[in-house]
């Protein structure tokens, strides 16, 4: 069964190939995605790496969690499911903007 890992505190200079290379020493990487800022395209310093099996992923956690990468101790643990962090209810389309000005 596939398992996805969260990798935090990455150097901002790291690219997806760098992360794949780091993790491929310990197991086979199915996918890797560095999260970037939408406006600047700059790395946010974390990534998600997916492995083909739980055993491979757990071995990578044991070997790489806390490891020094270009002066930064990276954090490696099992990724949690994505949750809606926007908060609050918008109450439908339009976000509260009333297009009908004739009401007042």
N, C-alpha and C positions, 0 to 999 in steps of 0.2 A: 504494500500500500504506500502511495506517495506521501511525502511529508514536506511541508514548507517551513523554512526557518527565517527568522528575523535576524538581520545582521546590522548592528548599530555602532555608532562612533567610528565610522569609516573615514579615512582621509578624504577630503573633498576632491582630491586629484585622481582618485580611483575611478576607473571605467569598468563596465560590465566584464570585459575580458580579464581585468585584474582580479576581480572577485571570483570569476569562474576558475582562474588558474589557482588561486589560493585554496579553494574548496576541492578542486579536482585531485589534489594530492591525497585526499582522504577518502574520496568516493566519487561516483559518477553524478555530475550535475545535469539535471533535466532542463532547468531554466534558471535564469538570473535576471533580476530587474532592479536597477538602481533608481531610486525615487529622486526626481529632479523638481526644481522650482518651476512652476508653470510659466512665469513671466521671464525669468532670466535663463532658464535651462541649466542652471548650476545644480550640482548634486546637493541634496539635503543631508548627506552623511549617513544614509542607511539604505539597505537593500533587502530584497527577498530572494532566497535561493531555494529551489525545489529539488528534492532527491527522489529517486525511484522507490526507495524503501525506508522504513522507519529506522532500521538498524544502521544504515549508512548515515542518516541524518543525526542520529544520537551519537555516533562515533565522531562526526564532525563537531558537534556541540562540545563533547569532551575534550577534543584536541584543540579547538580554536577559541573557545570562550575565554576572554582575558588575554589572548595572544597579542603581542606588540606588532602593529603594522604601521610603519613609518612614524613611530613615536606616539601612537594612539593604541590604547588597549581596547580591542573590539569586543562587542557584546554579541553573543550568539545564543539564541534560544528559539524554542518552537513559536512560530507565528500564531497569533490569536486571530479569530475571525474578525473581519471588518465590521465596525459598528457605525451608525450614523452619528457623527459628531457635530452636525450643524446645530442641533438643539432647537427647541421651540417648534410651534406649529405655524405654518404660514396661511393655513385656511384656504387652500386652493390656488389656482393660477393667478398670476398678476402680482403676487407678493404684497397685497394690500393697496395697490395703486388703483384708484377709482377713475376710470376713463370717462365716466358720465359726469360732467361738470354741472349739468342742469339740475342736480339734486339740491343745490343750496342756493 
